[in-house]
Amino acid sequence: MEITAYHEALSDDDRLICEKLEQNIRKFLIEANAKVWHRHPVWFLDENPIVGYSKQKPGVRLMFWSGASFDEEGLNVLGTTFKDASIFFTDVAQIDEKALQRWLEKAREIQWDYKNIYKRKGELIRLK
């Protein structure tokens, strides 16, 4: 499996973080399809990217494509062009599973149409 290979290439600490994130994503977004997309694990609902994570210099970044619309203090919105928001983890103990569950539920309910962003020449429309 591609995601397992992604995890195996990480340090022990980062692998633990990613495995915990994967476990929770699969538990609370059971209908989502997962694959390695743009070199990191991403989950999709109806081919629309919803949530993913990647190893970056500050730590493991958990990103929600529509997270800027979640109205959640724990998620950081970096830009204004897209609707993504993220949080970084440097230790598995930093993962608040209740908050993560809440964010994953919002990821299902609040979606911007990234699947068709190229067809619309960069314009995002709200799906849900």
C-alpha positions in Angstrom: 0.0 0.0 0.0 1.3 3.4 -0.9 0.5 5.0 2.4 2.4 2.3 4.3 5.4 3.0 2.1 5.1 6.7 2.8 5.1 6.0 6.6 8.0 3.6 6.4 10.2 6.4 4.9 9.7 8.6 7.9 11.5 8.9 11.2 10.0 6.9 14.1 8.4 10.0 15.7 6.9 11.2 12.4 5.7 7.8 11.5 3.8 7.5 14.9 2.1 10.8 14.2 1.1 9.8 10.7 -0.1 6.4 11.7 -2.3 8.0 14.5 -3.7 10.5 12.0 -4.4 7.8 9.4 -6.1 5.6 12.1 -8.4 8.5 13.0 -9.1 9.6 9.4 -10.1 6.0 8.5 -12.2 5.7 11.6 -14.2 8.9 11.1 -14.2 9.2 7.3 -14.9 5.6 6.5 -16.5 6.5 3.1 -13.4 8.4 1.9 -10.9 7.0 -0.6 -7.2 7.3 0.2 -4.2 7.5 -2.0 -0.8 9.1 -2.2 -1.4 12.3 -4.1 1.3 14.8 -4.9 3.6 12.6 -2.8 1.6 12.5 0.4 -1.5 10.7 1.8 -4.8 12.4 0.9 -8.4 11.3 1.5 -11.2 12.1 -1.0 -14.9 12.2 -1.0 -16.4 11.9 -4.5 -13.0 12.6 -5.9 -12.7 15.9 -4.0 -9.7 16.2 -1.7 -10.8 16.5 1.9 -7.8 15.9 4.3 -4.2 14.9 4.0 -0.9 15.1 5.8 2.8 15.6 4.9 6.2 15.8 6.5 7.5 19.4 6.4 10.3 21.2 8.2 8.1 22.3 11.1 6.7 18.8 11.6 3.8 16.8 10.2 1.3 19.0 8.6 -2.4 17.9 8.8 -4.3 19.9 6.1 -8.0 20.2 5.5 -8.8 21.5 2.0 -11.9 23.3 3.2 -10.6 24.0 6.8 -10.8 27.8 6.6 -14.5 27.5 6.7 -14.6 25.3 9.8 -14.3 28.2 12.2 -11.9 26.3 14.4 -9.2 28.0 16.6 -6.8 25.1 16.4 -6.5 25.3 12.6 -4.3 27.9 10.9 -5.4 29.6 7.7 -2.3 30.7 5.8 -3.5 32.2 2.6 -6.5 33.9 1.1 -6.8 32.3 -2.4 -7.8 28.8 -1.2 -10.0 27.6 1.7 -7.4 25.3 3.3 -6.3 25.3 7.0 -3.8 23.2 8.8 -2.0 22.3 12.0 1.5 21.0 12.6 2.5 18.1 15.0 5.9 17.4 16.3 4.8 14.7 18.8 2.0 12.1 18.7 0.9 13.3 22.1 -0.1 16.7 20.6 -2.9 15.1 18.6 -6.2 15.9 20.3 -8.5 13.1 19.1 -11.7 14.9 20.0 -10.7 18.0 18.1 -9.6 15.8 15.2 -12.9 14.0 15.1 -14.7 17.3 15.1 -12.6 18.6 12.2 -13.1 15.4 10.2 -16.9 15.6 10.7 -16.7 19.2 9.5 -14.6 18.1 6.5 -17.5 15.9 5.5 -20.1 18.6 5.9 -18.2 21.6 4.6 -16.6 21.2 1.2 -15.3 23.5 -1.5 -15.0 22.1 -5.0 -11.3 21.5 -5.5 -12.1 18.6 -7.9 -13.1 21.1 -10.6 -10.8 24.0 -9.8 -8.9 23.8 -13.1 -12.1 23.7 -15.1 -13.2 26.9 -13.3 -9.8 28.5 -13.8 -9.0 28.7 -10.1 -12.5 29.7 -8.9 -13.7 27.8 -5.9 -17.4 27.2 -5.3 -18.9 25.8 -2.1 -20.4 22.3 -2.5 -21.8 21.9 1.1 
